[in-house]
Structure formats: structure tokens, C-alpha cells
Amino acid sequence: MKTPMQELLEYIVNSVKPDYQFPVGFEPNFQTLLKKERNAIKNAYAQGANDVLEKILNNDDINAHKYFDRTYTK
């Protein structure tokens, strides 16, 4: 299974003409974003475990939408 960012990178690379030259820094920037995405996924997983415990102990209504909003929407 690939992440959406991995799928996007693969799509971009496979969609360009064979003689196309990517802009300088394109691939390193994508690699940086893939690492950032990996860390975000790992953090979401860890936070999910904490949220489950908090939900059980405090009967709080925590869900994926609230997690996303408080983490990524500012």
C-alpha cells in the first residue's frame, strides 16, 4: 500500500515525457516531504493510542475529524 504522497510522486514521474528534466531540487524536496509525511503518520498513530485511552478514561468524544482539525487546520 502506498501513501497518497507516494502515489502522487509516482504519477508525476511516470506522466512526464522521457526527455523532460525536472527542476533542480525537485526530487530532494519530494524526499523531504515523504519523510515529513512518514513522521506525520507515525505521530497520528501514536496520538490515536493516547486518544483512545483518554476517551476511555474521560468519556471524551475524540475522533479522526477532531484530530485532523486540531493538528492540521490552523
C-alpha distance (Angstrom), angle and dihedral (degrees) to the residues before:
residue distance angle dihedral
M1 . . .
K2 3.79 . .
T3 3.76 128.4 .
P4 3.80 118.4 -117.8
M5 3.82 89.4 -106.9
Q6 3.81 91.2 53.5
E7 3.81 90.2 48.3
L8 3.81 90.8 49.7
L9 3.80 92.7 50.9
E10 3.80 91.3 48.0
Y11 3.81 90.9 48.1
I12 3.81 92.6 50.1
V13 3.80 93.7 47.3
N14 3.81 92.8 46.6
S15 3.81 94.9 44.0
V16 3.78 100.2 57.0
K17 3.78 124.8 88.8
P18 3.80 114.2 -94.4
D19 3.82 93.1 -113.4
Y20 3.82 94.4 49.2
Q21 3.80 115.9 120.6
F22 3.80 114.4 -147.3
P23 3.80 114.7 -134.7
V24 3.79 115.6 -91.1
G25 3.79 109.3 -87.2
F26 3.81 94.9 20.7
E27 3.79 97.3 117.6
P28 3.83 96.9 41.0
N29 3.82 89.2 50.9
F30 3.79 91.1 51.3
Q31 3.80 91.0 48.0
T32 3.81 89.1 52.1
L33 3.80 90.7 50.2
L34 3.81 91.2 48.7
K35 3.83 89.7 53.9
K36 3.80 89.9 47.8
E37 3.81 90.2 49.4
R38 3.81 90.6 49.9
N39 3.80 90.9 52.4
A40 3.82 91.2 47.3
I41 3.81 90.6 52.8
K42 3.81 92.4 47.6
N43 3.80 90.9 48.0
A44 3.81 91.3 48.8
Y45 3.79 90.1 51.9
A46 3.80 92.3 50.1
Q47 3.80 92.5 44.5
G48 3.80 89.2 49.7
A49 3.79 90.1 59.1
N50 3.80 90.0 50.3
D51 3.81 91.5 47.1
V52 3.81 91.9 52.2
L53 3.78 90.4 53.4
E54 3.82 91.2 46.2
K55 3.79 90.7 48.1
I56 3.80 91.6 51.7
L57 3.81 95.5 44.6
N58 3.81 98.1 40.7
N59 3.80 101.6 25.4
D60 3.81 86.8 -125.2
D61 3.79 122.1 166.5
I62 3.81 101.0 -124.8
N63 3.79 118.0 158.1
A64 3.81 140.6 160.1
H65 3.80 93.7 -89.2
K66 3.79 92.6 53.9
Y67 3.81 90.9 45.7
F68 3.80 91.4 52.1
D69 3.77 93.6 45.6
R70 3.79 95.3 49.2
T71 3.83 92.7 42.6
Y72 3.81 104.5 40.1
T73 3.80 110.0 14.5
K74 3.77 112.3 79.8
